[in-house]
Amino acid sequence: MLQAASNPSWLVTAIDFNPAHIAEARAWAHAAGLKNINFIEADLSSLAESAAAQGIPEADFVTIHGVWSWVSPAVRQGIVKLLRDKVRPGGLVHVSYNALPGWGARLGMQRLLRTVGLSVPGRSDRQAEEGLKFLRALEQAEAIHLAQSPSAKNLLSRLDQFPAGYLAHEFMNGAWSPCFMADVAEAMSGAKLEWVGSAQLTDNFPVLTLSEAQYALQRQFDDPITRELIRDMSTDNPFRHDVYVRGARRITQAKRDAALMDVDIALNILPESLPLEVPAPAGKAELNPAFYQPIAQALRDGPCKVGALLGLPDVEGRRDNPAELLGILVGYNFATPAARSGAAPGVEARLFNRMATYRFAEGGNLNQQVGVASYRLGVPVRATVLDMLVADCVDAGLTGANQIAARATPDPEQQVALQPIVQEVLDNRIPVLRATGVI
Ligand SMILES: C[S@@+](CC[C@H](N)C(=O)[O-])C[C@H]1O[C@@H](n2cnc3c(N)ncnc32)[C@H](O)[C@@H]1O
């Protein structure tokens, strides 16, 4: 829905076999007045052969997020058939999944949580909670594959943050099986899809993910799939986001650089918040302030072309490497490519955001991170529900924290307590939402 709201000229087809998901999504789209999205309730294992598939148009871009490693081999085959029939030559497919060997040390954890869960009667979320309780007890009892596995311990320590429904979805699923990237690539070749890179941009830069020794060993192989296996063996990466193309065409580096110079990007943070270092295999990599600060400042009010940023007079450093600039700024989520750089906030995106904000607010957690639509970027922007409530007030012409607090509550004491919180959003988040075209 966020894609449809951010790109009103697109026609989006959304598929799921759970009728509750489809009904809820249709209700949201209706409430937001979204006309460019069709919802199909279908089982992907048989959709390609069904009459419903005839109505699905050819696709330029497909995203299969959080599905592949959760479904049976028959459903995976059905997905490949649908991609084979519907992805246009030159079309892009994004697929995300739980990956091996990253998940390897945690396999026993999932298996035991599910086995224990299934031994108690009741709903799957209750079962997942029982399974988790048992895992914790076994960790306390120093079970080797829990207490002495850093990766299992790390995951176990974070599971409390998730609602029971999510645990059930993740761990009680009988079809769940994490995959080696090579096996997903092999399956995708059945739809003439070729792996071209990781959607997590930093993964495509060995210097940001591998040590020198690991990179030297990786370079012994030309095959990109073998290189990815070596990378997956060298890093703790339990979840992959991969991009495939139907009919990838090679281009020269000069052509690639020219295309990248022409990309517009918008900053997702205030220029002052750009850190001086980022995580890297050897601990941290420094971001030269003489290079990055002028670029960040130039992006304060909205998107700019990479070529224009690298041509800024006060930038000190290499001006001929647009891939590195994009890799760092977009890869670490400091910036996002902007599809329509100078565009005003779109009507469809604003209506959707308004509707979604008040629905999320009903949940009561105003610090919840959500995605919001942006016509300027053509992709969603992250914001909290509180950010969006304040943004809605700003949109309505309220400018002061006191005015906004007064609109939120009639209680004077609560207004006083609220003002600094609203001021923080006005100072730090509203400028970013403006620059990214959300408001
Ligand atoms: C982890 S969720 C991901 C949902 C969504 N893609 C997202 O990003 O939030 C997996 C989804 O796959 C759907 N699903 C599972 N098996 C399916 C099947 N055989 N056909 C169609 N959808 C299926 C589930 O109903 C669920 O909504």
The ligand as an SDF file (V2000), in Angstrom:
LIG
                    3D

 27 29  0  0  0  0  0  0  0  0999 V2000
    6.1330  -12.9530    6.9600 C   0  0  0  0  0  0  0  0  0  0  0  0
    4.6130  -12.5170    6.1950 S   0  0  0  0  0  0  0  0  0  0  0  0
    5.1480  -11.2220    5.1760 C   0  0  0  0  0  0  0  0  0  0  0  0
    4.0470  -10.3310    4.8540 C   0  0  0  0  0  0  0  0  0  0  0  0
    4.4040   -9.1310    3.9960 C   0  0  0  0  0  0  0  0  0  0  0  0
    5.0640   -9.5360    2.7780 N   0  0  0  0  0  0  0  0  0  0  0  0
    5.2210   -8.1420    4.7510 C   0  0  0  0  0  0  0  0  0  0  0  0
    6.2400   -7.7320    4.2900 O   0  0  0  0  0  0  0  0  0  0  0  0
    4.8400   -7.7520    5.8420 O   0  0  0  0  0  0  0  0  0  0  0  0
    4.2740  -13.8650    5.1310 C   0  0  0  0  0  0  0  0  0  0  0  0
    2.9570  -13.7530    4.4220 C   0  0  0  0  0  0  0  0  0  0  0  0
    2.8800  -14.8170    3.4610 O   0  0  0  0  0  0  0  0  0  0  0  0
    1.5220  -15.2400    3.3800 C   0  0  0  0  0  0  0  0  0  0  0  0
    1.5030  -16.5930    2.8050 N   0  0  0  0  0  0  0  0  0  0  0  0
    1.9180  -17.7280    3.3880 C   0  0  0  0  0  0  0  0  0  0  0  0
    1.7260  -18.7890    2.5760 N   0  0  0  0  0  0  0  0  0  0  0  0
    1.1570  -18.3080    1.4500 C   0  0  0  0  0  0  0  0  0  0  0  0
    0.6830  -18.8990    0.2470 C   0  0  0  0  0  0  0  0  0  0  0  0
    0.7700  -20.2150    0.0500 N   0  0  0  0  0  0  0  0  0  0  0  0
    0.1530  -18.1150   -0.6980 N   0  0  0  0  0  0  0  0  0  0  0  0
    0.0550  -16.7650   -0.5030 C   0  0  0  0  0  0  0  0  0  0  0  0
    0.4810  -16.1470    0.6170 N   0  0  0  0  0  0  0  0  0  0  0  0
    1.0240  -16.8950    1.5930 C   0  0  0  0  0  0  0  0  0  0  0  0
    1.0560  -15.1650    4.8290 C   0  0  0  0  0  0  0  0  0  0  0  0
   -0.3600  -15.0880    4.9060 O   0  0  0  0  0  0  0  0  0  0  0  0
    1.7540  -13.9160    5.3320 C   0  0  0  0  0  0  0  0  0  0  0  0
    0.9440  -12.7820    5.2000 O   0  0  0  0  0  0  0  0  0  0  0  0
  1  2  1  0
  2  3  1  0
  2 10  1  0
  3  4  1  0
  4  5  1  0
  5  6  1  0
  5  7  1  0
  7  8  2  0
  7  9  1  0
 10 11  1  0
 11 12  1  0
 11 26  1  0
 12 13  1  0
 13 14  1  0
 13 24  1  0
 14 15  1  0
 14 23  1  0
 15 16  2  0
 16 17  1  0
 17 18  1  0
 17 23  2  0
 18 19  1  0
 18 20  2  0
 20 21  1  0
 21 22  2  0
 22 23  1  0
 24 25  1  0
 24 26  1  0
 26 27  1  0
M  CHG  2   2   1   9  -1
M  END
$$$$
